[in-house]
Amino acid sequence: MEKVHYMAKGNRYSRQSNKEVREIRNAEIVLKVINDRSKRRLPLEKDVYRQLYNPNLYFRAYSRIYKNNGALTEGITSETADGMSIKKIKSIIEKLRYERWQWTPVRRVEIPKKSGTRPLGIPVWSNKILQEVIRSILEAYYEPNFSDHSHGFRPERGCHTALQTIQRTWLGTKWFIEGDVRNCFGSIDHKVLLSILRENIQDNRFLRLIENLLKTGYMEDLRYNTVMSGTPQGGNVSPILSNIYLDQLDKFVEKTLIPEYTRGKERKENPEYKKLYKRAWYLKKRGRHDEARELEKQYQQMPSMVVDDPDYRRLRYIRYSDDFLFGFTGPIAEAREIKERLREFLQNQLKLELSEEKTLITHARCEMAKFLGYEIVAQHNDTKHTDNRRSINGVIELRIPARFVEEKCAIYMKKGKPIHRPELENEEDFTIVYNYQSRYRGYVQFYKLATNLGWLNRLKWIMGTSLLKTLAHKHKVSVNKVAKRYKRTIRLPQGLRKCIEVTIIRKGKEPLKTRFGGIPLIRDPKAVIKDLFTVQRKPTRSELVQRLCADVCEICGTTGNIEVHHIHALKDLKTKGRKEKPLWMQIMSARKRKTLMVCKDCHNKIHQRKSENVKVIE
């Protein structure tokens, strides 16, 4: 007898067969098979395109990306995640089956950055869904064979894993070679990329689909523009394509540069150091401690090994997206040689160009290399000893840049003093405090690896003062009165901490609290923050997909042609100045969901603000 699952929906339950519940596993099985072929070094054969007919891959993709901030952002059409339906998935599959699918040009916008602006493409929703399916297939196949030196846009990896690798394994580095590819995403050569893909993918239809995606142009100022190179900016598939492309660089470094510039088990002993050390040992044994102490002072000021040992070299490498860093132990002439060979490989093999202003050679002990928002330096201090060893010499130190603290403090200051933020005055106190805390928490979490984490105390004080002034300006009272109202002392595992706390009393529920402060500035060398791109729940037959497959309107109870109504955030359900919320708002508020399964008629009424007249079938 087939097991039946019941899914709650308002006051009713819908039947769902065990077969339906298991369907999502088919997508995971497909990706696992592809993953296994990669591990066995087998190519993807001619049936990979047919996997795009599997609707479960689209459900999986939808579950992964519908929460992204850009899901409700329009491309060149009004199509967004709002209105998602099974019918839309079937339409995509049908077009792919008969090779009638056409990629829609993206809407290009310019987003600000430190040095000018950067173009960003916004695809239409159907393109996002299909790109995510393609991305999942490519990731399943290529991920097992990517280099361990690559950390960008990969599962279980991120900025912190790259930085921790540098800190743990780059002991004794003499030179840093900072690398950056000029306009990497926009300069990827289509022919080179397709040739790389053809080495392992034998399905021409699948390759042709990717080729057409690469050639899709963009709309800017109502004008269509073609593209001759690069991957789609803002597209789901762009990060994995760039990793596939730059994996050629990783292999060149691993197989050519590192073996050539790495030799010797260890440096030779310094004969002068060894001579003084033995003489001091001899004097100690004879009881002549004063003479021995003088000799100890001398040899502790000199290296124990030959610094410029010609038989000892080390080359280390880390890449995050298009940013990379080399750590080299050897003469500067060879460091310049490595940089030049790197330039030649990128130019000749990958048709890419090194950024001159960002590709630098810096002395590891005297200068600080900049990588992933940190400053990196090799420590040196002859006077600091642990167990009679100069314990920190050559150890890699990660630091917060002073400019970062200054830039973030400047946001909340004017004429050298903290100021209020007028753009937040119309928000609730809870929201204001949460806004400050979320930003400050992000800064602390990102710089948990830094030895000078205490520098953020200045930022904390300025942000806290700005917060109090914002609340005071909103309520038109003094800062002291606001501080008296909201300042609290809380107990943490690290001890008592002062903070600013706002509490919302909820009937029949635990009070809702948010606070600014209370985050200890304690360095954590094991802290790991993964990329947002990869920090997703493990795809399963999510509650959202279950509701969509149930095919029942959650407002009127009709079946068939169900669409998903999306909102940006639950706070959008607040209706200031309205005595009674529309019914659809009441349902979403009660369930605390940002999605609602509705029929076509109910969805139209929601957008026409007529949903108050719709009644739920009991």
C-alpha positions in Angstrom: 0.0 0.0 0.0 1.4 3.4 -1.0 2.2 5.7 1.8 0.5 9.0 1.7 1.9 12.3 3.2 -0.4 15.1 4.3 0.7 18.6 4.0 -0.9 21.4 6.1 -2.5 24.2 4.2 -4.6 26.6 6.3 -7.4 24.4 7.8 -7.0 21.7 5.3 -4.5 19.0 4.3 -3.6 17.9 0.8 -2.6 14.4 -0.1 0.9 13.7 -1.5 2.1 10.3 -2.6 5.4 8.8 -1.5 6.4 8.8 -5.2 6.1 12.6 -5.3 8.2 13.0 -2.2 10.9 10.9 -3.7 11.0 12.8 -7.0 13.7 15.3 -5.8 16.1 12.5 -5.3 16.2 11.9 -9.0 17.9 15.3 -9.4 20.4 14.5 -6.7 21.0 11.1 -8.3 21.6 12.7 -11.7 24.2 15.1 -10.2 25.8 12.3 -8.3 26.2 10.2 -11.4 27.8 13.2 -13.2 30.0 13.7 -10.1 31.1 10.1 -10.2 32.1 10.3 -13.8 34.3 13.3 -13.0 36.0 11.4 -10.2 36.7 8.5 -12.6 38.1 11.0 -15.2 35.4 10.0 -17.7 33.9 12.6 -20.1 30.3 13.7 -20.2 28.7 11.9 -23.1 26.0 12.9 -25.5 23.1 12.5 -23.1 24.0 15.5 -20.8 21.7 17.8 -22.7 18.7 15.5 -22.1 19.2 16.0 -18.4 17.8 19.5 -18.9 14.4 17.9 -19.5 14.3 16.8 -15.8 11.8 19.1 -14.0 13.3 18.2 -10.7 16.5 20.0 -11.6 14.4 23.1 -12.0 12.7 22.6 -8.6 16.1 22.2 -7.1 17.3 25.4 -8.8 14.2 27.3 -7.7 14.7 26.2 -4.1 18.3 27.5 -4.2 17.8 30.9 -5.7 14.3 32.2 -4.9 15.6 33.8 -1.7 18.3 35.8 -3.4 17.9 39.6 -3.3 17.8 39.7 -7.1 15.0 37.2 -7.5 12.4 40.0 -7.7 14.6 42.4 -9.8 13.3 42.8 -13.3 15.5 42.3 -16.4 14.5 43.7 -19.7 11.1 42.3 -19.1 8.8 42.3 -16.1 9.3 38.6 -15.4 10.6 37.8 -11.9 10.3 35.1 -9.3 6.8 36.4 -8.6 4.6 34.3 -10.8 6.8 31.2 -10.8 4.8 28.1 -11.7 5.1 24.5 -12.9 3.8 25.7 -16.3 6.8 28.0 -16.6 9.2 25.0 -16.0 7.3 22.9 -18.6 7.6 25.8 -21.1 11.4 26.0 -20.6 11.8 22.2 -21.0 9.5 22.1 -24.1 11.6 24.8 -25.8 14.8 23.0 -25.0 13.5 19.7 -26.2 13.0 21.1 -29.7 16.0 23.4 -29.5 13.8 26.5 -29.7 15.2 28.1 -26.6 16.6 31.6 -27.0 18.5 33.5 -24.3 17.1 36.9 -23.5 19.6 39.9 -23.4 20.4 41.1 -19.9 19.6 44.5 -18.6 22.9 46.2 -17.9 23.3 48.7 -15.0 26.5 50.3 -13.6 27.2 49.7 -9.9 29.7 51.9 -8.0 33.1 50.6 -6.9 36.2 52.3 -5.4 37.6 53.1 -8.8 34.7 54.1 -11.0 31.9 51.7 -11.8 31.4 48.1 -12.7 28.8 46.7 -15.2 26.2 44.3 -13.9 23.8 42.3 -16.0 20.4 41.4 -14.7 18.9 38.4 -16.5 15.2 37.7 -16.7 13.9 35.1 -14.3 13.5 32.1 -16.8 17.1 32.6 -17.8 18.2 32.6 -14.1 16.5 29.3 -13.5 18.0 27.6 -16.6 21.4 29.1 -15.8 21.2 27.6 -12.3 20.4 24.2 -13.7 23.4 24.4 -16.0 25.6 25.6 -13.2 24.6 22.7 -11.0 25.6 20.2 -13.8 28.9 21.9 -14.5 29.7 22.2 -10.7 28.9 18.5 -10.2 31.3 17.5 -13.0 34.2 20.0 -12.5 34.3 20.5 -8.8 36.1 17.2 -7.8 39.0 18.1 -10.2 39.4 21.7 -9.3 42.7 22.7 -7.7 43.0 22.9 -3.9 44.6 26.3 -4.5 41.3 27.7 -5.7 38.9 29.0 -3.1 36.4 31.3 -4.8 32.8 30.4 -5.5 33.2 26.8 -4.4 31.3 24.7 -1.8 32.8 24.7 1.7 35.4 27.3 0.6 35.6 31.0 0.8 37.8 34.0 1.8 38.6 32.5 5.2 39.7 29.1 4.0 42.2 30.9 1.6 43.5 33.2 4.3 43.9 30.3 6.8 45.9 28.3 4.3 48.2 31.3 3.9 48.6 31.7 7.6 49.2 28.0 8.3 51.5 27.0 5.5 53.4 30.0 4.2 56.0 30.1 7.0 59.2 31.8 6.0 57.9 33.6 2.9 60.2 36.3 1.6 58.3 37.8 -1.3 54.7 38.3 -2.1 53.6 38.5 -5.7 50.1 40.0 -5.8 48.1 39.2 -8.9 45.0 40.5 -10.5 43.5 39.9 -13.9 42.3 43.1 -15.7 38.5 42.8 -16.3 38.7 39.0 -16.0 34.9 38.2 -16.3 34.6 40.6 -19.3 37.8 39.3 -21.0 37.3 35.6 -21.1 37.8 34.4 -24.6 34.8 32.4 -25.9 36.8 30.2 -28.2 39.3 29.3 -25.5 36.5 28.6 -23.0 34.6 26.4 -25.4 37.7 24.5 -26.3 38.3 23.8 -22.6 34.7 22.6 -22.2 35.0 20.3 -25.3 37.9 18.4 -23.6 35.4 16.8 -21.3 31.9 17.4 -22.6 31.0 15.5 -25.8 27.4 16.8 -26.1 27.3 19.4 -28.9 23.8 20.5 -28.0 24.8 21.3 -24.5 27.9 23.1 -25.7 25.9 25.0 -28.3 23.5 26.1 -25.5 26.4 27.5 -23.5 27.9 29.2 -26.6 24.6 30.9 -27.3 24.5 32.1 -23.7 28.0 33.6 -24.0 27.0 35.4 -27.2 23.9 36.9 -25.7 24.2 40.7 -25.6 22.8 43.2 -23.3 20.4 46.2 -23.3 21.6 49.5 -22.0 19.7 52.8 -22.5 17.2 51.0 -24.7 19.9 49.9 -27.1 21.0 46.4 -27.8 24.8 45.6 -27.6 26.6 42.5 -28.8 29.4 40.9 -26.8 32.6 39.4 -28.2 34.1 38.1 -25.0 33.4 37.5 -21.3 30.8 35.6 -19.3 27.4 37.0 -18.5 27.8 39.6 -15.7 25.4 38.8 -12.9 24.5 35.4 -14.3 24.4 32.3 -12.0 26.7 30.4 -14.4 29.4 33.0 -14.6 31.4 32.0 -11.5 31.7 28.3 -12.4 32.6 29.2 -16.0 35.4 31.6 -14.7 36.7 28.8 -12.4 36.7 26.3 -15.3 38.7 28.9 -17.4 41.1 29.9 -14.6 41.7 26.3 -13.6 44.1 26.3 -16.6 46.1 28.9 -14.7 46.0 26.7 -11.5 47.3 23.7 -13.4 50.1 25.7 -15.0 51.2 26.9 -11.6 50.9 23.5 -10.0 52.6 21.5 -12.8 55.2 24.0 -14.1 56.0 26.9 -11.8 55.8 25.3 -8.3 58.1 22.3 -9.3 60.6 24.6 -11.0 60.8 27.1 -8.1 60.6 24.6 -5.2 63.7 22.6 -4.2 65.5 21.6 -1.1 64.2 20.0 2.1 65.5 22.8 4.4 68.0 25.6 4.4 71.7 24.9 5.3 72.8 25.7 8.8 74.6 29.0 9.3 78.2 28.1 10.2 78.7 31.2 12.3 75.5 30.6 14.3 76.5 26.9 14.8 80.0 27.9 15.9 78.7 30.3 18.6 76.0 28.0 19.7 78.5 25.1 20.3 80.9 27.4 22.1 78.1 28.7 24.4 77.1 25.1 25.2 80.7 24.3 26.0 81.1 27.2 28.3 77.8 26.4 30.1 79.1 22.9 30.7 82.2 24.3 32.3 80.2 26.6 34.6 81.3 29.8 32.8 77.7 31.1 32.5 78.5 34.8 32.1 80.6 34.2 29.0 78.0 31.8 27.6 75.3 34.4 28.1 77.3 36.9 26.1 77.6 34.4 23.2 73.9 33.6 23.4 73.1 37.3 22.9 75.3 37.3 19.8 73.9 34.2 18.0 70.3 35.1 18.8 70.8 38.2 16.7 71.8 36.2 13.6 69.8 33.7 11.5 70.3 30.0 12.4 70.1 29.1 8.7 71.7 30.5 5.5 69.1 33.0 4.3 70.2 33.1 0.7 70.7 29.3 0.3 70.9 28.7 -3.5 69.7 25.1 -3.0 66.5 26.1 -1.1 63.4 27.6 -2.8 59.7 27.6 -2.0 56.8 28.8 -4.1 53.2 28.8 -2.8 50.0 29.9 -4.5 46.4 30.8 -3.7 43.6 32.0 -6.0 40.2 33.5 -5.2 38.2 34.2 -8.3 40.5 36.5 -10.4 42.7 37.6 -7.5 45.7 35.5 -6.7 48.7 35.6 -4.4 52.1 33.9 -4.6 54.5 33.5 -1.7 58.1 33.0 -2.8 61.2 32.2 -0.8 64.2 33.1 -2.9 65.9 36.1 -4.6 63.9 38.9 -6.1 65.3 38.3 -9.6 63.4 34.9 -9.6 60.3 36.6 -8.2 60.3 38.9 -11.2 60.9 36.0 -13.5 57.8 34.2 -12.0 55.7 37.3 -12.6 56.9 37.6 -16.2 56.2 33.9 -16.9 52.8 34.3 -15.4 52.1 37.3 -17.6 53.1 35.4 -20.7 51.0 32.4 -19.9 47.9 34.5 -19.3 48.4 36.5 -22.5 49.3 33.6 -24.8 47.2 30.7 -23.5 44.1 32.4 -21.9 44.1 35.8 -23.8 44.0 37.7 -20.4 46.0 40.7 -19.2 47.6 41.3 -15.8 46.6 44.5 -14.1 49.9 46.4 -13.8 48.7 48.6 -10.9 47.5 45.6 -8.9 50.2 43.1 -9.8 53.0 43.9 -7.3 56.1 42.3 -5.8 56.4 43.2 -2.1 58.9 42.2 0.6 57.1 40.0 3.0 58.8 41.4 6.1 59.0 45.1 5.2 55.8 45.7 3.3 52.2 44.4 3.5 50.5 42.5 0.7 46.8 43.2 0.2 44.6 40.1 -0.4 40.9 39.7 0.2 40.5 42.8 2.3 43.4 41.8 4.7 47.0 43.0 4.9 49.5 40.2 5.0 53.0 40.4 6.5 55.7 38.0 7.6 56.6 38.8 11.3 60.1 39.3 12.5 61.2 39.9 16.1 64.5 38.6 17.4 63.7 39.6 21.0 60.5 37.5 21.4 61.4 34.0 22.5 59.2 30.9 23.3 61.1 27.8 24.6 64.4 29.5 23.7 63.2 29.9 20.1 62.4 33.1 18.1 58.9 31.8 17.8 57.3 34.5 15.5 60.1 35.0 12.9 58.6 34.1 9.5 55.1 33.6 10.8 52.4 35.1 8.6 50.3 37.8 10.3 46.8 38.8 9.0 45.8 42.4 9.8 42.9 44.8 9.4 43.9 47.7 7.1 43.9 51.0 8.8 42.2 52.5 5.8 39.3 50.1 6.2 38.6 51.4 9.8 38.9 55.0 8.6 36.5 54.5 5.7 33.8 52.7 7.8 34.1 55.3 10.5 33.7 58.1 8.0 30.2 56.8 7.1 29.0 57.7 10.6 31.0 60.9 11.1 31.0 64.5 10.1 33.6 67.1 11.0 35.3 64.5 13.2 32.2 63.7 15.3 29.5 60.9 15.1 26.3 62.0 13.5 22.7 60.6 13.2 21.5 58.9 10.1 18.3 60.7 8.9 17.5 58.0 6.3 16.7 55.6 9.2 14.5 57.9 11.3 11.2 56.6 9.7 12.0 53.0 10.7 11.0 51.3 14.0 13.5 51.4 16.8 14.0 47.6 16.5 14.8 48.0 12.8 17.3 50.8 13.4 19.2 48.9 16.0 19.1 45.7 13.9 20.5 47.7 10.9 23.5 48.9 12.9 24.2 45.5 14.6 24.0 43.5 11.3 26.6 45.8 9.7 28.9 45.8 12.8 28.6 42.0 13.2 29.5 41.5 9.5 32.7 43.5 10.0 33.7 41.6 13.2 33.0 38.2 11.6 35.0 38.9 8.5 38.0 40.1 10.4 38.0 37.3 13.1 41.4 36.1 11.7 43.1 39.5 12.2 45.7 40.0 15.0 44.7 43.6 15.4 40.9 42.9 15.8 40.8 45.4 18.7 41.0 48.2 16.1 37.3 47.7 15.6 36.7 49.1 19.1 36.9 52.6 17.6 34.4 51.7 14.9 32.1 50.2 17.6 32.1 53.4 19.7 31.4 55.6 16.7 28.6 53.4 15.4 27.1 53.1 18.9 27.2 56.9 19.3 25.7 57.4 15.9 22.9 54.9 16.8 22.0 56.8 20.0 21.9 60.1 18.1 19.7 58.6 15.4 17.2 57.3 18.0 17.4 60.6 19.9 16.8 62.6 16.8 13.8 60.4 15.9 12.1 60.7 19.3 13.2 64.4 19.7 14.8 63.7 23.1 18.3 63.9 24.4 21.0 61.2 23.8 21.2 60.7 27.6 17.5 59.8 27.8 17.8 57.4 24.9 20.8 55.8 26.5 19.0 55.4 29.8 16.1 53.8 28.1 18.0 51.3 25.9 21.4 50.6 27.5 21.8 47.2 29.1 24.5 45.1 30.7 24.3 41.5 29.5 26.2 38.4 30.6 28.1 36.5 27.9 30.5 33.5 28.3 33.3 36.1 28.1 31.9 38.1 30.9 29.6 41.2 31.3 29.2 43.4 28.3 27.4 46.7 27.8 25.1 47.1 24.8 22.0 48.9 23.4 19.0 46.6 23.4 15.4 46.9 22.1 12.7 44.5 23.1 9.4 43.8 21.5 6.8 42.2 23.7 4.7 39.5 21.9 1.5 38.1 23.3 1.9 34.4 24.1 5.5 34.3 22.7 9.0 34.9 23.8 10.0 38.6 23.6 11.8 39.6 20.4 15.2 41.2 21.1 17.9 42.9 19.1 21.0 44.6 20.4 23.9 46.6 19.3 27.2 45.5 20.8 27.8 42.5 23.0 30.1 40.9 20.4 33.5 40.1 21.9 36.5 41.2 19.8 38.4 38.0 20.3 40.6 36.7 17.5 39.5 33.3 16.2 42.1 31.7 13.9 39.7 28.8 13.1 36.8 31.1 12.1 35.3 30.2 8.7 32.8 32.2 6.7 31.8 30.6 3.4 30.8 32.5 0.3 27.1 33.6 0.2 27.0 32.1 -3.2 27.6 28.7 -1.8 26.0 29.0 1.7 22.7 27.4 0.9 20.7 24.7 2.6 21.2 21.3 1.1 18.7 21.1 -1.7 15.8 18.8 -0.7 12.1 18.6 -1.6 11.6 21.9 0.2 8.3 22.9 1.8 8.1 25.6 -1.0 8.3 23.0 -3.8 5.9 20.7 -2.0 3.3 23.5 -1.8 3.9 24.3 -5.5 3.4 20.7 -6.5 0.2 20.4 -4.5 -1.3 22.7 -7.1 -3.9 24.3 -4.7 -4.6 28.0 -4.3 -3.9 28.9 -0.6 -6.5 31.6 -0.8 -9.6 30.3 -2.7 -8.8 26.6 -2.8 -9.0 26.1 -6.5 -6.6 23.7 -8.3 -4.6 23.9 -11.4 -2.2 26.5 -12.9 -0.9 27.7 -9.5 1.6 30.5 -9.3 3.9 31.7 -6.5 3.4 35.2 -5.1 6.7 36.6 -3.7 7.4 39.6 -1.5 10.8 41.0 -0.6 10.5 40.8 3.2 7.9 40.2 5.9 8.1 43.9 6.8 6.4 44.6 3.5 3.2 43.1 4.9 2.9 46.0 7.3 0.2 48.4 6.2 0.5 51.8 7.9 -2.7 53.8 8.0 -4.9 50.8 7.0 -7.3 49.5 9.6 -7.5 46.0 8.3 -5.0 44.0 6.2 -6.0 42.4 2.9 -6.7 38.7 3.3 -3.6 37.6 1.4 -1.5 39.7 3.8 -3.2 38.1 6.8 -2.4 34.6 5.5 1.2 35.4 4.9 1.6 37.2 8.2 0.1 34.4 10.1 2.3 31.8 8.4 5.4 34.1 8.4 6.1 33.2 4.8 7.3 35.4 2.0 5.6 33.2 -0.6 1.9 32.3 -1.3 0.5 29.7 -3.7 -2.3 31.4 -5.6 -4.3 30.8 -8.7 -4.1 33.2 -11.7 -7.3 35.1 -10.7 -6.2 35.6 -7.0 -2.7 36.6 -8.1 -4.2 39.3 -10.4 -6.4 40.5 -7.6 -3.4 40.8 -5.3 -1.6 43.0 -7.7 -4.8 45.0 -8.3 -5.3 45.4 -4.6 -8.6 43.6 -4.8 -7.8 40.6 -2.8 -9.8 41.8 0.2 -12.9 40.4 -1.5 -11.4 36.9 -2.0 -12.7 34.4 0.5 -11.0 31.2 1.8 -12.9 27.9 1.4 -13.1 26.3 4.8 
